[in-house]
Amino acid sequence: MEMTRCLLYGKRLRKKFWGEIVNTFVLLLNRSPTKALQTRTQFEAWFGYKPKLLNLKTFDCLCFFYISQIKRDKLDKKAEA
């Protein structure tokens, strides 16, 4: 949920896009190296070749401050820019 929240509010998207953001997070996670696979990606371990990363774009954010759990629900922002 942390990465979903970060991607969702990094580009100021509405909460209705959370499913697409989770799919994006899983794609990024599967293309990130891990120690368990000796620095290979999960994609590489499954398919046997390195994934192409040409279509990835950056999400940018500068600085955030924390919002108390009392003032938000599960999918609300934990921080404000």
C-alpha positions as CSV (number, residue, x, y, z in Angstrom):
1,M,0.0,0.0,0.0
2,E,2.9,2.4,0.6
3,M,4.1,2.3,-3.0
4,T,0.5,2.6,-4.2
5,R,-0.1,5.6,-2.1
6,C,3.2,7.2,-3.2
7,L,2.5,6.7,-6.9
8,L,-1.2,7.7,-6.6
9,Y,-0.5,11.1,-4.9
10,G,2.9,11.7,-6.7
11,K,0.9,12.5,-9.8
12,R,-2.2,13.8,-8.1
13,L,-4.4,11.0,-9.4
14,R,-7.9,10.2,-8.0
15,K,-8.4,7.2,-5.7
16,K,-10.4,5.5,-8.4
17,F,-7.1,4.7,-10.2
18,W,-5.7,2.7,-7.3
19,G,-6.1,-0.6,-9.2
20,E,-4.0,0.6,-12.1
21,I,-1.4,1.9,-9.7
22,V,-1.2,-1.5,-8.0
23,N,-0.6,-3.1,-11.4
24,T,2.2,-0.5,-12.1
25,F,3.7,-1.3,-8.7
26,V,3.7,-5.0,-9.4
27,L,5.3,-4.4,-12.8
28,L,8.1,-2.3,-11.1
29,L,8.6,-4.9,-8.3
30,N,9.0,-7.7,-10.8
31,R,11.6,-5.7,-12.7
32,S,13.7,-4.8,-9.6
33,P,16.7,-6.9,-8.6
34,T,16.6,-8.9,-5.3
35,K,19.2,-10.5,-3.1
36,A,17.2,-13.7,-3.0
37,L,17.9,-14.2,-6.7
38,Q,21.6,-13.1,-6.6
39,T,20.7,-9.5,-7.9
40,R,18.6,-10.8,-10.8
41,T,15.0,-9.6,-11.3
42,Q,12.0,-11.8,-10.8
43,F,11.1,-11.3,-14.5
44,E,14.6,-12.5,-15.5
45,A,14.3,-15.6,-13.3
46,W,11.0,-16.5,-14.8
47,F,11.5,-15.7,-18.5
48,G,15.3,-16.2,-18.7
49,Y,16.2,-12.7,-20.2
50,K,16.4,-9.2,-18.8
51,P,13.2,-7.0,-19.1
52,K,13.1,-4.0,-21.4
53,L,12.7,-0.8,-19.4
54,L,12.3,1.7,-22.2
55,N,8.6,2.4,-21.5
56,L,9.0,3.3,-17.8
57,K,8.5,7.0,-16.8
58,T,9.6,8.7,-13.6
59,F,7.3,9.8,-10.8
60,D,8.6,12.8,-9.1
61,C,8.1,14.3,-5.6
62,L,10.1,16.8,-3.6
63,C,9.2,16.8,0.0
64,F,6.3,15.5,2.2
65,F,5.1,16.0,5.8
66,Y,3.3,13.3,7.7
67,I,-0.5,13.3,8.2
68,S,-1.7,11.6,11.4
69,Q,-3.6,8.3,11.1
70,I,-6.5,9.9,13.0
71,K,-7.1,12.3,10.1
72,R,-7.1,9.8,7.2
73,D,-8.5,6.5,6.1
74,K,-6.7,3.5,4.5
75,L,-6.3,5.0,0.9
76,D,-5.8,8.6,1.9
77,K,-2.5,10.3,1.7
78,K,-0.1,9.7,4.6
79,A,1.8,12.9,3.7
80,E,1.2,16.3,2.1
81,A,3.6,18.0,-0.2
